[in-house]
């Protein structure tokens, strides 16, 4: 794991030593095992290295191959090394010491710009091809590692984070913010920042999008999307047991590939299926190596009284302990991060993300887990963030709605009957829900009670000036509040790249700060391809949603976790309770933001004043309400803008 940086000049203009020093110097705030640089006639490449895998210890990064006249700066962990070794004909004796950077370079030497299509893992790299006088690189399919750049075909600079690029002397006057990015951020009602996957909050800094390679020549910068996640065919196996075994096989390989570290292995663990599945497979694999898995679980603070409905549970400690005891080979760590709140961590997150952010609900415990993992010598921190769309896909009521649309009465009757029995409900309650899901999207009907998601945070004048509503609507961002099919939402998750950027930004930038690589087996490329090929009736079966993973994890997870359909965990429910001691300061700061004439150009002040008037008292249940959400986002936005304008 590394922060990489570099500068290339294409018109025989020498690269200033000061520029290279400025780039690498700006990375000093991150811990490093080694800092290296390579300087050629037209190119400077640098690496602020953190050694995570066994092969990375003492590695040369940037790596220069004088015979091939290729030099690479790489931030990568490849998971299909053996497959690549075989395809590239690497001798067995050389394989253990071959670094991922060398492997990428060899792949490029053989396959050229098609090489990224062969990689499975988390990566961002740029490679200087001296013979071709070009810079070539790529970012992995989901953008798990970030890669920013500035410049054109004359001068080009890149880095894993943005601040070093802003430190370049040539960028001193190029710090203007991108108003289109700001408009997207304010107008999009959920955690996506922008629909323009190339843009950043700074007008002069761009990013290589997920699933894309980049080629830089004297003639300019060009991109190619090398990965498109669409099911090519439906997997047809003979029995449920074969589907279950197939899932276990592909998922086990994904988990094992992500245990490759000379440091300790950790995992985020809640009381649910996704993280529980990751942990159960990881703990078993580590036991074979006589290593122990460390799990990190957030729990609410002691003074929190659970206000959530019966279908939700804020303190998942009993379920987490049951998973730990059942799986074994786990050292569990339970943390309430009592000194942290969504409000207290704003400045740190703004500094980390280098942009405004929206995910305040989980901000304090995400940061706390990374900090604790770093203190305990964790090299790889496993998560199951993508699991809802991959291994644990399957929504019972939505599946029943599709059966109703297709008039498949026999199967619908069976699924509904079994579902009612599973969850302890009644047909009288379920039929209207299924009918609404089936026909409302088809008829595009709005009904009373639908929440109005039409952008409230953005100043209408600023929205009109930037034409943001037209732009985000054209990119299939739903701002109407009308219900979407979960199948359409899932399809967009894999086809619309703006969904991918956030997790990669959080994972990369937190990992650099704490020397912990965030890795997600549920986001493995082969796991995704497998799950997209599985027929829907495997994911919902006999009234059971998320059926395939429930069946596949028999003897991996306790039945209380594996078969639970009635109660789900909820993180961050104690956010307001944590903020209560600072509530007056929070309200006062929000009032200041709404009085600021600069902020009034961006924010819908009148709507926000109304929202603020309704949250004067710190009621715990406000934490997920629209009024509080808008005020928190406007406050975070205001702090960022105050520091950058």
Secondary structure, 3 states (H helix, E strand, C coil): CEEEEEEEECCCCCCCHHHHHHHHHCCCCCCCCEEEEEECCCEEEEEEECCCCHHHCCCCCCEEECCCCEEEEEEEEECCHHHHHHHHCCCHHHHCCCCHHHHHHHHHHHHHHHHHHHCCEEEEEEEEECCCCEEEEEECCCCCCCCEEEECCCEEEEECCCHHHHCCHHHCCCCCECHHHHHHHHHCCCCCCCCCCCECCECCCEECCCCEEEEEECCEEEEEECCCCCCCCCECCCCHHHHHHHHHHHHHHHHHHCCCCCCEEEEECCCCHHHHHHHHHHHHHHHHCCCCEEEEEECCCCCCCCCCCCCEECCCHHHHHHHHHHHCCEEEEEECCCCCCCCCCHHHHHHHHCCCCCCHHHHHHHHHHHHHHHHCCEEEEEECCCHHHCCCCCCHHHHHHHHHHCCCHHHHHHHHHHHHHHHCCCHHHHHHHHHHHHHHHHHCCCCCCCCCCCCCCECHHHHHHHCHHHHHHHCCCCCCCCCCCHHHHHHHHHHCHHHCHHHHHHHHHHHHHHCCEEEEHHHCHHHHHHHHHECHHHHCECCECCHHHHHHCECCECHHHHCCCCCEECCCCCHHHHHHHHHHHHHHHHHHHHHCCCHHHCECHHHHHHHHHCCCCCCHHHHHCHHHHHHHHHHHHHHHHHHHC
